[in-house]
Amino acid sequence: MTTNPSATPLLKDQLGADYVARLITQLAQLAQTVHGHAWLDTTPLIQLQTAEHFLAAELMPRIHLIADALFHSIRLPLAEKMPYLAQLSAEFSGLQGLVFPTVIQRHGIAEPELAMRYLADVTPYSSAEFAIRPFLQQYPELVLPQLQQWALSENPHLRRLACEGARPRLPWGTRLRDYQRDPRPLLPILHQLSRDDSAYVRRSVANHLNDISKDHPALALEIATQWAGQHPHSDWIVRHGLRTLLKAAQPEALALLGYHASQVKATLLLDRDTVPWGQTLEFSCLFSHVTPQQPLRIEFVLHFASKTGLPRQKVFQWKRGQFSEPQFTLSRKYSFTARTTRTYYPGRHRLQVLVNGHRCAEAEFCLAPP
């Protein structure tokens, strides 16, 4: 079989046989500096490198397989094994670093106090946001106070873990159904971090608030109202944390951020009525009757043709701010080239322009068949 050298690498390729080989090397170096090799048997990792089920596995299953092999390669009781894992984790970062909290998640669930200690040690090199969740579900009376304590930490990685690990709808993570139903036990953590100095932490708080808004919009608005205008950091969190409600043109969310009804008129022009398959639509919009310095949130909505005929749409932010001129023009392009995140179907599409949540203009066009 021939391969395409220009093909985009897959995320799982970061955790392939080469990664396992590096893990073996780092383990061997660590063993030379601490009590010799008596505790180390890398056979599980060596066998994993060429195992068909490993090579065929997708990203998360690969992480689990490597974590299990690593766990069995260190032949010590869990409490003695953890310091080696913590030392080793400092040599890896990002996606590759997820292996280490995963070891603790999969093999430390029966010893939560020990696990909490070492999740705190490994999270700065990657993130224990996924690994903490089973512990929070099984031992809430232990883990929730720990998260509140981490929210007070001087370490931004621990403060972020306190927030991100408890997100009810964390992507790729197990849903925290209890906190989806009632997120109020988590609110002290969010309030503590609502003015955090770290953008890394603030982004997590905003995402957590956005999670809450999907299940409890009134509660999200109540929280945002408390934070709005209190500090530039909390204002940033409010803007990003209410993004789902803003895209849905929720009136209270728009009003909270100053996006009130306007007299703006819009004239929308498309560069073509029919877009050839895989090509680009260009469009522009003339905005007039603009009140100087009025905050405007300008979006466009694409209503896509669908295979079943059911509605498919996506809201895109276009421009946000205050404008000094009574009229101005914005231009934009949208490509219909194939992508993994969205499937296109030929047929009638509709483009709408929104100003502060209100439709100001729209036009139709056709996407031609391939």
C-alpha positions as CSV (number, residue, x, y, z in Angstrom):
1,M,0.0,0.0,0.0
2,T,1.3,3.4,-0.9
3,T,1.2,6.3,1.6
4,N,0.7,10.0,1.0
5,P,3.7,11.8,2.5
6,S,1.8,15.1,2.5
7,A,-1.2,13.7,4.5
8,T,-1.9,15.5,7.7
9,P,-0.5,13.5,10.7
10,L,-3.2,12.1,13.0
11,L,-3.2,13.0,16.7
12,K,-2.8,9.3,17.6
13,D,0.5,9.3,15.7
14,Q,2.0,11.2,18.6
15,L,1.5,8.1,20.7
16,G,2.8,5.4,18.4
17,A,5.7,3.0,18.6
18,D,8.3,5.8,18.6
19,Y,6.6,7.3,21.7
20,V,6.7,3.9,23.5
21,A,10.4,3.5,22.6
22,R,11.1,6.9,24.1
23,L,9.1,5.9,27.2
24,I,11.3,2.8,27.5
25,T,14.5,4.8,27.2
26,Q,13.4,7.3,29.8
27,L,12.4,4.5,32.2
28,A,15.8,2.8,31.8
29,Q,17.6,6.1,32.5
30,L,15.5,6.7,35.6
31,A,16.2,3.1,36.8
32,Q,19.9,3.7,36.6
33,T,19.7,6.6,39.0
34,V,17.3,5.1,41.5
35,H,17.9,1.7,43.1
36,G,19.1,-0.1,40.0
37,H,16.8,-2.1,37.6
38,A,15.2,-4.4,40.1
39,W,11.8,-2.7,40.0
40,L,11.8,-2.3,36.2
41,D,10.5,-4.8,33.6
42,T,9.8,-3.1,30.3
43,T,8.5,-6.2,28.6
44,P,4.9,-5.0,28.5
45,L,6.0,-1.8,26.7
46,I,8.3,-3.6,24.3
47,Q,5.5,-6.0,23.4
48,L,3.1,-3.2,22.9
49,Q,5.2,-1.5,20.2
50,T,4.4,-4.2,17.6
51,A,1.0,-5.4,18.9
52,E,-1.6,-5.3,16.2
53,H,-4.4,-4.1,18.5
54,F,-2.2,-1.2,19.6
55,L,-1.2,-0.1,16.1
56,A,-4.9,-0.3,15.0
57,A,-6.2,1.6,18.1
58,E,-7.5,5.2,18.0
59,L,-6.2,7.9,20.2
60,M,-7.9,7.3,23.6
61,P,-7.6,3.5,23.4
62,R,-3.9,4.0,22.7
63,I,-3.5,6.2,25.7
64,H,-5.2,3.5,27.8
65,L,-3.0,0.7,26.4
66,I,0.2,2.6,27.0
67,A,-0.9,3.6,30.5
68,D,-1.6,-0.1,31.4
69,A,1.7,-1.3,29.9
70,L,3.6,1.5,31.8
71,F,1.8,0.5,35.0
72,H,2.8,-3.1,34.7
73,S,6.4,-2.2,33.7
74,I,7.1,-0.7,37.2
75,R,7.0,-3.7,39.5
76,L,6.2,-2.0,42.8
77,P,3.2,-1.4,45.0
78,L,1.1,1.6,43.9
79,A,2.4,4.0,46.6
80,E,6.0,3.2,45.6
81,K,5.2,3.3,41.9
82,M,3.7,6.8,42.0
83,P,6.9,8.8,42.6
84,Y,8.5,7.2,39.5
85,L,5.5,8.1,37.4
86,A,5.7,11.7,38.7
87,Q,9.4,12.0,37.8
88,L,8.9,10.4,34.4
89,S,5.9,12.7,33.6
90,A,8.2,15.8,33.7
91,E,9.9,14.5,30.5
92,F,6.6,14.6,28.5
93,S,4.1,17.3,27.7
94,G,0.8,17.9,26.0
95,L,-1.0,15.0,24.5
96,Q,1.9,12.6,25.2
97,G,1.7,13.6,28.9
98,L,-1.9,12.4,29.2
99,V,-0.5,8.9,29.7
100,F,0.6,9.6,33.3
101,P,-2.7,10.9,34.8
102,T,-4.4,8.0,32.9
103,V,-2.3,5.5,34.8
104,I,-3.5,7.0,38.1
105,Q,-7.1,7.1,36.8
106,R,-7.1,3.5,35.8
107,H,-5.1,2.0,38.6
108,G,-5.5,4.3,41.5
109,I,-9.3,4.5,41.8
110,A,-9.3,2.4,45.0
111,E,-6.8,4.8,46.7
112,P,-8.2,8.2,46.1
113,E,-6.2,10.2,48.6
114,L,-2.9,8.9,47.1
115,A,-4.2,9.5,43.6
116,M,-5.2,13.1,44.4
117,R,-1.6,13.8,45.6
118,Y,0.0,12.5,42.4
119,L,-2.6,13.9,40.0
120,A,-1.5,17.3,41.4
121,D,2.1,16.4,40.6
122,V,1.6,15.3,37.0
123,T,-1.0,17.9,35.9
124,P,1.5,20.7,35.2
125,Y,3.1,18.7,32.4
126,S,-0.1,17.9,30.6
127,S,-3.5,17.9,32.4
128,A,-5.4,15.6,34.8
129,E,-8.7,17.0,33.7
130,F,-9.9,13.7,32.4
131,A,-8.3,11.5,35.1
132,I,-9.9,13.5,38.0
133,R,-13.5,12.8,36.8
134,P,-14.0,9.2,38.0
135,F,-12.7,10.2,41.4
136,L,-15.1,13.2,41.6
137,Q,-18.0,10.9,40.6
138,Q,-17.1,8.1,43.1
139,Y,-15.7,10.2,46.0
140,P,-17.4,13.6,45.8
141,E,-17.1,14.2,49.6
142,L,-13.3,13.9,49.2
143,V,-12.6,15.4,45.8
144,L,-14.8,18.4,45.9
145,P,-13.0,19.9,48.9
146,Q,-9.7,19.1,47.2
147,L,-10.8,21.0,44.1
148,Q,-11.7,24.0,46.3
149,Q,-8.3,23.8,47.9
150,W,-6.6,23.7,44.5
151,A,-8.6,26.7,43.4
152,L,-6.6,28.7,46.1
153,S,-3.3,27.4,44.9
154,E,-0.5,29.6,43.6
155,N,0.0,27.1,40.8
156,P,-2.1,28.0,37.8
157,H,-2.1,24.4,36.6
158,L,-3.8,23.3,39.8
159,R,-6.3,26.2,39.7
160,R,-7.2,25.3,36.1
161,L,-7.5,21.6,37.1
162,A,-10.0,22.6,39.9
163,C,-12.2,24.2,37.2
164,E,-11.6,22.1,34.1
165,G,-11.8,18.7,35.8
166,A,-15.3,19.6,37.1
167,R,-16.7,20.9,33.9
168,P,-20.1,19.0,33.4
169,R,-19.7,18.8,29.6
170,L,-15.9,18.5,29.2
171,P,-15.2,17.5,25.5
172,W,-13.7,14.0,25.3
173,G,-14.5,13.6,29.0
174,T,-17.1,11.6,30.8
175,R,-20.2,13.7,31.4
176,L,-20.6,14.6,35.1
177,R,-24.4,14.0,35.1
178,D,-24.9,14.9,38.8
179,Y,-23.4,18.4,38.2
180,Q,-25.2,18.7,34.9
181,R,-28.4,18.4,36.8
182,D,-27.2,20.7,39.6
183,P,-24.0,22.6,39.1
184,R,-24.4,24.7,42.3
185,P,-21.9,22.7,44.4
186,L,-19.2,23.8,41.9
187,L,-20.0,27.5,42.0
188,P,-17.6,28.4,44.9
189,I,-14.7,27.2,42.7
190,L,-15.9,29.4,39.8
191,H,-16.4,32.4,42.0
192,Q,-12.9,32.0,43.4
193,L,-11.4,31.9,39.9
194,S,-13.6,34.6,38.3
195,R,-10.8,37.2,38.4
196,D,-7.8,34.9,38.0
197,D,-4.6,36.5,36.7
198,S,-3.9,33.5,34.4
199,A,-5.5,33.5,30.9
200,Y,-5.2,29.7,31.0
201,V,-7.4,29.6,34.0
202,R,-9.8,32.2,32.8
203,R,-10.4,30.3,29.6
204,S,-11.4,27.3,31.6
205,V,-13.8,29.3,33.8
206,A,-15.4,30.7,30.7
207,N,-15.8,27.2,29.2
208,H,-17.3,25.9,32.5
209,L,-19.8,28.8,32.5
210,N,-20.7,28.0,28.9
211,D,-21.3,24.4,29.9
212,I,-23.7,25.5,32.6
213,S,-25.5,27.8,30.1
214,K,-26.4,24.8,28.0
215,D,-28.4,23.1,30.8
216,H,-29.2,26.1,33.1
217,P,-29.3,29.3,31.1
218,A,-31.0,31.3,33.9
219,L,-28.3,30.2,36.4
220,A,-25.5,31.1,33.9
221,L,-27.0,34.5,33.5
222,E,-27.3,34.9,37.3
223,I,-23.6,34.2,37.7
224,A,-22.6,36.4,34.8
225,T,-24.7,39.3,36.2
226,Q,-22.7,39.0,39.4
227,W,-19.4,39.1,37.6
228,A,-20.1,41.7,34.9
229,G,-18.5,45.1,35.5
230,Q,-16.5,43.9,38.5
231,H,-13.1,43.4,36.8
232,P,-11.6,43.2,33.3
233,H,-10.8,39.6,33.9
234,S,-14.3,38.7,34.9
235,D,-15.7,40.7,32.0
236,W,-13.7,38.6,29.6
237,I,-15.0,35.4,31.2
238,V,-18.6,36.7,30.9
239,R,-18.2,37.5,27.2
240,H,-16.8,34.1,26.4
241,G,-18.8,32.1,28.9
242,L,-22.1,33.3,27.5
243,R,-21.2,32.6,23.8
244,T,-23.8,29.9,23.4
245,L,-26.5,32.1,24.7
246,L,-25.2,35.0,22.6
247,K,-25.2,32.9,19.4
248,A,-28.8,31.9,20.2
249,A,-29.7,35.6,20.5
250,Q,-30.8,35.2,24.0
251,P,-32.1,38.7,24.9
252,E,-30.9,38.9,28.5
253,A,-27.4,37.7,27.5
254,L,-27.2,40.3,24.7
255,A,-28.5,43.1,27.0
256,L,-26.0,42.2,29.8
257,L,-23.2,42.9,27.3
258,G,-24.7,46.1,26.0
259,Y,-26.0,44.7,22.7
260,H,-29.4,46.4,22.6
261,A,-31.8,46.7,19.7
262,S,-30.4,49.1,17.0
263,Q,-31.7,50.9,13.9
264,V,-28.9,49.5,11.7
265,K,-29.8,48.7,8.1
266,A,-27.9,46.1,6.1
267,T,-27.5,45.4,2.4
268,L,-26.0,42.0,1.6
269,L,-24.3,41.2,-1.7
270,L,-23.0,37.8,-2.8
271,D,-20.4,37.4,-5.5
272,R,-22.4,34.6,-7.2
273,D,-25.7,32.8,-7.1
274,T,-24.2,29.4,-7.5
275,V,-21.0,28.2,-5.8
276,P,-19.1,25.4,-7.6
277,W,-18.5,22.4,-5.5
278,G,-15.4,22.8,-3.3
279,Q,-15.0,26.5,-4.1
280,T,-15.5,29.8,-2.1
281,L,-18.4,32.2,-1.6
282,E,-17.5,35.8,-1.2
283,F,-19.9,38.3,0.2
284,S,-20.0,41.8,1.6
285,C,-22.5,43.8,3.6
286,L,-23.1,47.6,3.8
287,F,-24.2,48.7,7.2
288,S,-26.0,52.1,7.5
289,H,-27.9,54.1,10.0
290,V,-25.2,53.3,12.6
291,T,-25.4,55.1,15.9
292,P,-21.9,56.2,16.8
293,Q,-20.3,54.3,19.7
294,Q,-23.2,51.9,20.1
295,P,-21.9,48.4,20.8
296,L,-22.6,46.1,17.9
297,R,-22.3,42.4,17.6
298,I,-22.3,41.4,14.0
299,E,-22.7,37.8,13.0
300,F,-23.6,35.8,9.9
301,V,-25.6,32.5,9.9
302,L,-25.2,29.9,7.2
303,H,-28.2,27.6,6.8
304,F,-26.8,24.6,5.0
305,A,-28.6,22.1,2.7
306,S,-28.9,18.7,4.4
307,K,-29.2,15.1,3.4
308,T,-32.5,14.7,5.2
309,G,-34.1,18.1,4.7
310,L,-33.8,18.9,8.4
311,P,-32.4,22.4,9.3
312,R,-28.6,22.7,9.6
313,Q,-27.1,26.0,10.6
314,K,-24.0,27.6,12.1
315,V,-23.5,31.0,13.6
316,F,-20.2,32.8,12.8
317,Q,-19.0,35.9,14.6
318,W,-18.1,38.6,12.1
319,K,-17.3,41.8,13.9
320,R,-17.8,43.2,17.4
321,G,-17.2,46.7,18.7
322,Q,-18.2,50.3,18.5
323,F,-18.1,52.2,15.2
324,S,-17.6,56.0,14.7
325,E,-19.0,56.2,11.1
326,P,-22.7,56.2,10.3
327,Q,-22.0,53.5,7.6
328,F,-19.3,50.9,6.8
329,T,-18.8,47.8,4.8
330,L,-17.6,44.3,5.9
331,S,-16.4,41.6,3.5
332,R,-16.0,37.9,4.1
333,K,-15.2,34.6,2.4
334,Y,-16.5,31.1,3.2
335,S,-14.9,28.0,1.6
336,F,-16.9,24.9,0.8
337,T,-13.8,22.7,0.5
338,A,-14.1,19.3,2.2
339,R,-13.4,19.2,5.9
340,T,-13.6,16.6,8.6
341,T,-15.8,18.8,10.9
342,R,-18.6,19.4,8.5
343,T,-20.2,17.6,5.6
344,Y,-21.7,19.6,2.7
345,Y,-24.6,18.7,0.5
346,P,-25.5,20.4,-2.8
347,G,-28.6,22.4,-3.0
348,R,-30.2,25.7,-1.7
349,H,-28.4,27.5,1.1
350,R,-29.3,30.7,2.9
351,L,-27.0,33.4,4.4
352,Q,-28.3,35.7,7.1
353,V,-26.7,38.8,8.8
354,L,-27.5,39.5,12.4
355,V,-26.9,42.7,14.3
356,N,-27.2,42.4,18.1
357,G,-29.2,39.2,17.6
358,H,-31.7,40.7,15.1
359,R,-31.8,39.6,11.4
360,C,-30.9,42.6,9.2
361,A,-30.4,41.0,5.8
362,E,-30.4,37.6,4.0
363,A,-29.8,36.1,0.6
364,E,-29.9,32.6,-0.9
365,F,-27.4,30.8,-3.1
366,C,-27.0,27.3,-4.5
367,L,-24.1,24.9,-3.9
368,A,-23.6,23.0,-7.1
369,P,-23.2,19.2,-7.1
370,P,-19.6,17.7,-7.3
